[in-house]
Amino acid sequence: MNRLEIVRHIVDKILMDQSDLEERRCGYVHLYGVSDICSLLALKRGLDVELCAIAGMLHDIWSYKTGCSVDHAKLGSIEARKILNEINCFSEEEIDIICNSIFSHSNKQDIDNAYSEILKDADVLQHYLYNTNLDINENEKDRLNMLFKELELNP
């Protein structure tokens, strides 16, 4: 059983229910992009790649499911916990790691545990990579610059 593929299947169903085609496209690009970057950063930092990829897939699930981004990190962590419990193939500890990361991912200025930091970093990097010609959000600049140094990138 490939747990990441199970989660992707559930996310795909949620995105397909999104009637706004542009929002659906953005959902696929962003969630899969963040998930992939989470995997890369987990490999580099020595954390569980699967759990990080799943956190990336689910981190904005509330926004894409409801079309509302108010309190999306908190509500998304609740929705993610519900999804992961329904799948019934994750331990409570694994669910806590994923959901705590989702809960704190919007607070880019705060430093949290290693798993939360991967999700925050992946979210910021995906925003940047989506279109490098766009202005960088002020509260993401420092985090992005630290990532560039860590990954030895010179944009």
C-alpha positions in Angstrom: 0.0 0.0 0.0 1.5 3.3 -1.1 0.2 5.9 1.4 1.3 8.9 -0.6 -0.6 7.7 -3.7 -3.7 7.2 -1.5 -3.5 10.8 -0.3 -2.9 12.0 -3.8 -6.0 10.2 -5.0 -8.1 11.9 -2.3 -6.6 15.3 -3.1 -7.2 14.8 -6.8 -10.9 14.1 -6.0 -11.2 17.2 -4.0 -9.6 19.3 -6.7 -11.8 17.8 -9.4 -14.8 19.0 -7.4 -13.5 22.6 -7.7 -15.8 24.2 -10.2 -13.4 27.1 -10.9 -11.0 25.7 -13.4 -8.3 28.3 -12.7 -8.5 27.5 -9.0 -8.3 23.8 -9.8 -5.2 24.3 -12.0 -3.6 26.4 -9.2 -4.4 23.6 -6.7 -2.7 21.0 -8.8 0.3 23.1 -9.5 0.7 24.3 -5.9 -0.1 21.1 -3.9 2.0 18.8 -6.1 4.8 21.4 -6.3 5.0 21.9 -2.5 4.8 18.2 -2.0 7.8 17.6 -4.4 9.8 20.3 -2.7 9.0 18.9 0.7 10.4 15.6 -0.5 13.6 17.2 -1.7 14.1 19.1 1.5 13.4 16.0 3.6 16.0 14.1 1.7 18.5 16.9 2.2 17.7 17.3 5.9 17.3 13.7 6.8 13.6 13.6 7.7 10.9 11.2 6.7 10.3 11.9 3.0 6.8 10.3 2.8 5.4 12.3 5.8 6.8 15.5 4.4 5.4 14.8 0.9 2.0 14.1 2.5 2.1 17.3 4.5 2.8 19.2 1.3 -0.1 17.5 -0.5 -2.6 18.4 2.3 -1.3 21.7 3.5 -3.8 23.9 1.7 -6.6 21.3 1.4 -9.1 23.4 3.2 -8.7 26.4 0.8 -9.1 24.2 -2.2 -12.0 22.2 -0.8 -14.0 25.2 0.5 -12.7 28.1 -1.6 -12.0 30.0 1.6 -8.5 30.8 2.9 -9.4 32.4 6.2 -7.8 30.3 9.0 -6.9 27.8 6.3 -3.9 26.4 8.2 -5.9 25.7 11.4 -8.9 24.3 9.5 -6.7 22.5 7.0 -4.9 20.7 9.9 -8.4 19.5 11.1 -9.4 18.4 7.6 -6.1 16.6 7.1 -6.5 14.8 10.4 -10.0 13.7 9.3 -8.6 12.4 6.0 -5.7 10.6 7.5 -7.8 9.0 10.2 -10.3 7.8 7.5 -7.4 6.2 5.5 -6.5 4.3 8.7 -2.9 3.5 7.8 -1.1 6.2 9.8 0.0 6.1 13.4 -1.2 8.9 15.7 2.4 10.1 15.9 2.6 10.3 12.1 -0.7 12.1 11.9 0.4 14.6 14.6 3.6 15.3 12.6 1.7 16.0 9.4 -1.1 18.0 11.0 1.1 20.1 13.3 3.1 21.0 10.2 0.0 22.1 8.4 -1.3 24.0 11.4 1.8 26.2 11.6 2.7 26.6 7.9 1.3 30.1 7.6 3.5 31.5 10.3 6.5 32.0 8.2 8.3 34.3 10.7 8.1 31.7 13.5 10.6 28.8 13.8 9.0 25.5 14.7 10.0 21.9 14.6 12.0 20.4 11.6 8.9 19.0 9.9 7.0 22.3 10.1 10.1 24.2 8.8 10.2 21.9 5.7 6.6 22.7 4.9 7.1 26.4 5.4 10.2 26.4 3.2 8.6 24.3 0.5 5.6 26.6 0.4 7.8 29.7 0.0 10.0 28.1 -2.6 7.0 26.9 -4.7 5.5 30.4 -4.6 8.8 31.8 -5.9 9.4 29.1 -8.5 5.9 29.4 -9.9 7.0 32.7 -11.5 10.3 34.1 -10.6 9.4 37.5 -12.2 6.7 38.2 -9.6 7.5 40.2 -6.5 8.4 38.2 -3.4 6.1 38.5 -0.4 7.8 40.6 2.2 7.3 38.0 5.0 8.8 35.3 2.8 12.0 37.1 1.7 14.3 36.1 4.6 13.1 32.4 4.5 13.7 32.3 0.8 17.2 33.8 1.1 18.1 31.2 3.7 16.8 28.5 1.4 18.9 29.8 -1.5 22.0 29.6 0.8 21.2 26.1 2.0 20.6 24.8 -1.5 23.6 26.8 -2.9 21.4 28.7 -5.4 22.3 32.1 -6.8 19.1 33.4 -8.3 
